[in-house]
Amino acid sequence: MKIESLLIHGGIDGDEKTGAVNIPIYQTSTFKQRAFGENNGYEYSRTGNPTREALEKLVGDLEGGVGGLAFGSGMAAITAVLSLFKSGDKMLIPNNLYGGTFRVIDKVFKNFNIDYEIVDVSHIREVKKILEQESGKIKGVFIETPTNPLMDIADIKAISTLAKGYGALAIVDNTFMTPYLQKPLEFGADIVVHSATKYLGGHSDVVAGLIIVKDKELLERLHFIQNSTGGVLGPFDSFLLGKGIKTLAVRMDRHNENAAKITKFLLENENVSKVYYPGIKGNLGYEIHRKQAKGFGGVVSFVVNKNIDYKKFLSSLKVISFGESLGGVESLICHPATMTHGAIPKDIRQKVGIVDELIRLSVGIENIEDLLDDLKRAFEESRVK
Ligand SMILES: Cc1ncc(COP(=O)(O)O)c(C=O)c1O
């Protein structure tokens, strides 16, 4: 099946017993046992729940893995992945990545003596240099491509090959692209994680996370961690996420289309000094991205000039909502330095380019004219007099 069909019919297609085209919501914490030592495949919903399992099978199919695991948030999924490592191990992470991921590595796992090195993932030679220097210590390379919020592109195949050579797991946060546009496991990654809160859910109505792997033994280890630490996704949210996933292809096509038009508008705008979008021809990483993904996604970041009061700009928008998150049908705009990336120390933020004038826009699927008019008006209203 092609991905557009797999989104709708992948995993467990409907309910075999009744013919219902949707997976029933098994809103239960526990399951009655048939007899001593005999059950119907389920015991307790932390360990396994049929609604969650249907979702987990679906996302396993979508990413081309052996299976998936669904969590109560993207951070719970990332925490489960980081729980694979032990005291003395090190992680290699990008110099710009989602602030919450940086925070859990820097403020939680570091306390357990799991340290990290930072690298510019768009330069493969830099990645190799650190892996060589830290040979034997780095056990996990965690990347986002594109990175959040500066849209740096990492070469998944080259990094996965390097990681393997140095005995490290290659982990890719595929939140921005989704399996509709990019499948990291096909390029050699070991683990894919998602904040399914974003494009996969697509309607800003559920907080969820996913892990997908291509090795059965690794899936079992991660299921053990999921069951032991308990950050599972509930049945109703599993249903909502499965429902959102069905329309991913049509939504992503429109996100791509709208974001490309907004990027063009921003590139030509006198109030904007820099635009970050993977689809800008000639940019570092453009060719690599085209090789590993079939679209550029819906997130575009940009830096406004000093003649614009960025606080006023953010508050002046009417169609585009000022708020955290991304990937919903509605356009969302945020200020990374104080919101999504506030957890990253200021000196690192400034050094890599997460400046105060940086704005991240998650382009929704509204009519493009309404979005462009909203931006034009907000620029007008926020000009410094
Ligand atoms: C790229 C990326 N990964 C992970 C997360 C964390 O996911 P959640 O908010 O679902 O815990 C986010 C949240 O914004 C994100 O943007």
The ligand as an SDF file (V2000), in Angstrom:
LIG
                    3D

 16 16  0  0  0  0  0  0  0  0999 V2000
   10.7300   18.5830   17.7840 C   0  0  0  0  0  0  0  0  0  0  0  0
   10.0280   18.3160   19.0870 C   0  0  0  0  0  0  0  0  0  0  0  0
   10.2990   17.1930   19.7710 N   0  0  0  0  0  0  0  0  0  0  0  0
    9.6990   16.9180   20.9490 C   0  0  0  0  0  0  0  0  0  0  0  0
    8.7940   17.7920   21.5200 C   0  0  0  0  0  0  0  0  0  0  0  0
    8.1440   17.4570   22.8260 C   0  0  0  0  0  0  0  0  0  0  0  0
    6.8660   16.9390   22.6280 O   0  0  0  0  0  0  0  0  0  0  0  0
    5.6120   17.1040   23.6280 P   0  0  0  0  0  0  0  0  0  0  0  0
    5.3350   18.5650   23.7530 O   0  0  0  0  0  0  0  0  0  0  0  0
    4.5400   16.3210   22.9550 O   0  0  0  0  0  0  0  0  0  0  0  0
    6.0270   16.5040   24.9260 O   0  0  0  0  0  0  0  0  0  0  0  0
    8.4670   18.9680   20.8390 C   0  0  0  0  0  0  0  0  0  0  0  0
    7.4990   19.9060   21.4120 C   0  0  0  0  0  0  0  0  0  0  0  0
    7.3430   21.0320   20.9830 O   0  0  0  0  0  0  0  0  0  0  0  0
    9.1110   19.2420   19.5910 C   0  0  0  0  0  0  0  0  0  0  0  0
    8.8610   20.3640   18.8980 O   0  0  0  0  0  0  0  0  0  0  0  0
  1  2  1  0
  2  3  1  0
  2 15  2  0
  3  4  2  0
  4  5  1  0
  5  6  1  0
  5 12  2  0
  6  7  1  0
  7  8  1  0
  8  9  2  0
  8 10  1  0
  8 11  1  0
 12 13  1  0
 12 15  1  0
 13 14  2  0
 15 16  1  0
M  END
$$$$
